[in-house]
Amino acid sequence: MRRYGTVWIILVDLLSAAFAWSTFYFLRATWLEHKAFEFNPTFYLGVSLVPLAYLLLYYLQGTYLNVRRLYRLKIIQLTLIASIIGSLMLFFVLLLDDDVINYKDHYVSFLLLWTIHLGFTLIPRVIWSTFLIHHLRTAGKGFRTLIIGGSEKALRIYNEVNDDEHNVNTFIGYVNVNGTDHSLQDAMPYLGHVNDLEEILAKHSVDEIIIAIESSDHDRLQRILTKINDLRIIVKVLPDMYELLSGTIKMTNIYGTLFMAINRDVMPLWQQALKRFMDIVLSAIALVLLLPVFLICAILVKVSSTGPIFFLQERIGLNNRPFQIIKFRTMVVNAEKEGPQLSSANDRRITPVGRFMRKTRLDEFPQFINVIFGHMSLVGPRPERQFYIDQIVQHEPQYLILNRVRPGITSWGQVKYGYAENVEQMLDRMKYDLLYINNRSIALDLKIMFYTIAIVLKAKGK
């Protein structure tokens, strides 16, 4: 449903924008300009490009990142904003230089364009979201929900949610915390203990998690949250009385149980969409503009030592998915014939050309290909091998939090520490990467990129 829902709303938006522009073009010609409407090249160009421009605008809003969460009020809000922005852009780009007898016609053109687009877009979207909500409320079709906790409190929460006529949750099972509470065993399957939560989430597709423990038990709550690596999973808890009285609870729904959704991703959806858009566009530009640099690097690597030009290695990325990272080779062939080894400042395995490339970060440039393929981002925690991840989590389990986002070519930790020489340095670098995840934004990404460019130009990389 998730994939088909996205395809459907994109199709609805595409057709709505095409019909809206066609209607506006017809009315502008016949009503405002008092001309006969004709299918000319300008009309066909507009009806082809304008809908695509609106789709890009909707994407940058974050509309298509999680379409199953697009309830009617959210749809109305997004549509109003996009219609105003899109109409203003089209007005200044396409309509402002039109020959008009009275400048009031400009205002009429803008209002006409905005009204038509809003109407043609909003009505199908609301109808679509109504069908979506009806589908989610159908038994077994709602958000697949896991309850953490098996006490009487968990049973009360289950009954309250399940008895709500507006319920959009489908409970798939529960995990207990202390190993003895099984009050939910007659209501849903028992999936295991909370200590095995990572394996349970990997085995079962989960959309939401309801944590039925006291929200004041912060230490236990933090340990549970550390085990939930997928940011797409919505985590909810019941607020305690202090949180209610302090005014820290934000209501997002009128009906249903009073849940507090724990926001584990500080980056808004529109910034997430813009970040991915910037990743693709800037990486594509870099691959074109830096092609001469790539050729020079490839020649230097090839003539300086025997072996392939590129170095491929499995790394762990978003949601613990492995991928092959692409780099220019900076070490001799079979540098790890005795097993995985981290490089050091005076590592004899590094070639002379490789040492220079590491200082200037030139060896990282092929990773623009990884960015376009979606394995990586321009900015994000550096991806690591599973061999070292297993060692790091023995010292600090929170390291797994880094895999909640796409790894990056550069990062806050990379700017501060460069290449880590041991597990201790990896842990030090992790602190900055955790700070990045908890504060990530487009502005912070740009700042890190500027610092990285400075390192490349000054050849001061470690």
Secondary structure as GFF3:
##gff-version 3
##sequence-region A 1 462
A	DSSP	alpha_helix	2	27	.	.	.	ID=ss1
A	DSSP	pi_helix	28	32	.	.	.	ID=ss2
A	DSSP	alpha_helix	41	61	.	.	.	ID=ss3
A	DSSP	three_ten_helix	67	69	.	.	.	ID=ss4
A	DSSP	alpha_helix	72	90	.	.	.	ID=ss5
A	DSSP	pi_helix	91	95	.	.	.	ID=ss6
A	DSSP	alpha_helix	104	136	.	.	.	ID=ss7
A	DSSP	beta_strand	143	148	.	.	.	ID=ss8
A	DSSP	alpha_helix	152	162	.	.	.	ID=ss9
A	DSSP	beta_strand	169	176	.	.	.	ID=ss10
A	DSSP	beta_strand	190	193	.	.	.	ID=ss11
A	DSSP	three_ten_helix	194	196	.	.	.	ID=ss12
A	DSSP	alpha_helix	197	203	.	.	.	ID=ss13
A	DSSP	beta_strand	208	211	.	.	.	ID=ss14
A	DSSP	alpha_helix	218	227	.	.	.	ID=ss15
A	DSSP	beta_strand	234	237	.	.	.	ID=ss16
A	DSSP	alpha_helix	241	246	.	.	.	ID=ss17
A	DSSP	beta_strand	260	262	.	.	.	ID=ss18
A	DSSP	alpha_helix	269	289	.	.	.	ID=ss19
A	DSSP	alpha_helix	291	304	.	.	.	ID=ss20
A	DSSP	beta_strand	310	316	.	.	.	ID=ss21
A	DSSP	three_ten_helix	318	320	.	.	.	ID=ss22
A	DSSP	beta_strand	322	328	.	.	.	ID=ss23
A	DSSP	alpha_helix	352	360	.	.	.	ID=ss24
A	DSSP	three_ten_helix	362	364	.	.	.	ID=ss25
A	DSSP	alpha_helix	367	373	.	.	.	ID=ss26
A	DSSP	beta_strand	377	379	.	.	.	ID=ss27
A	DSSP	alpha_helix	386	395	.	.	.	ID=ss28
A	DSSP	three_ten_helix	397	404	.	.	.	ID=ss29
A	DSSP	beta_strand	408	410	.	.	.	ID=ss30
A	DSSP	alpha_helix	412	417	.	.	.	ID=ss31
A	DSSP	alpha_helix	423	439	.	.	.	ID=ss32
A	DSSP	alpha_helix	442	458	.	.	.	ID=ss33
###
